[in-house]
Amino acid sequence: MRSDANVSARGIVALDVPALEDAIALLARLGDAVGYYKVGLELFAAAGPEAVHVLREAKKSVFLDLKLHDIPNTVGRAARAAAGLGVDLLTVHAGGGRAMIQAAVQGAPSARVVAVTALTSLDPRDLPAHIRRDRPLAEWVLDLTEEALAAGAAGVVLSGAEVAAVKARFGADCLCVVPGVRPPGAAPEDQARAVTPAEALAAGADFLVVGRPVTQATDPLAAWRGLWSEIHSQEGRR
């Protein structure tokens, strides 16, 4: 694992909540301990750009996870609008193709565009029809990463299980954002390819996106601190 002075700064809390009021309540409970938040489809559909405005006013970094996937012209315009909100990271679907990803990158020069490769809920044993089943899922992720980087994306969103292979092939500059991480012993829920935070960081992940283990905890702040304490503890035993 790389020795960052403040490894928790690489954590992003996913505000996958149904209303802006819920997001504001979590923001208050987590306070200065968290500096980076994800706004996904659920919250953005409920509150729209106001969710981003609230976070920016609180001096937080914003990962806008809309997974844009449409014709290049539409995606480019949507990316421009997203960048105008002041977001730091923006997702598109890698499967949209090179022209679509390029349009997003050109539309959002102030944000880092990352392409979603294979959702962490995908089980390699039960892949959808549009994925070639005669090849390992990790190879498909590598192909999508190559396409995304060629189109100008800053990196990819992927399972922690594929990070080491992506870093080995494309180098440290390929930004790897890993969602669906779960603390040791936690139930994977709908995450088919979940890894622990320590495993993801050891593989080379740049950012970890943590949702329910923190946001649905009785004490979100204690859960957040416990997550990073566990990482430091595991690192100390190596």
LINHUKA-V758507 format. One record per run of one state. SS is the DSSP state (2 for helix, 1 for strand, 0 for the rest). FROM is the first residue (numbers start at 0). LEN is the number of residues. If there is no record, write none. Layout:
ss=SS from=FROM len=LEN
ss=SS from=FROM len=LEN
This chain:
ss=0 from=0 len=6
ss=2 from=6 len=4
ss=1 from=10 len=4
ss=0 from=14 len=5
ss=2 from=19 len=14
ss=0 from=33 len=2
ss=1 from=35 len=4
ss=0 from=39 len=1
ss=2 from=40 len=7
ss=0 from=47 len=1
ss=2 from=48 len=9
ss=0 from=57 len=3
ss=1 from=60 len=8
ss=0 from=68 len=3
ss=2 from=71 len=12
ss=0 from=83 len=5
ss=1 from=88 len=5
ss=2 from=93 len=3
ss=0 from=96 len=1
ss=2 from=97 len=10
ss=0 from=107 len=4
ss=1 from=111 len=5
ss=0 from=116 len=20
ss=2 from=136 len=14
ss=0 from=150 len=4
ss=1 from=154 len=3
ss=0 from=157 len=2
ss=2 from=159 len=11
ss=0 from=170 len=4
ss=1 from=174 len=4
ss=0 from=178 len=18
ss=2 from=196 len=7
ss=0 from=203 len=3
ss=1 from=206 len=4
ss=0 from=210 len=1
ss=2 from=211 len=4
ss=0 from=215 len=4
ss=2 from=219 len=17
ss=0 from=236 len=2
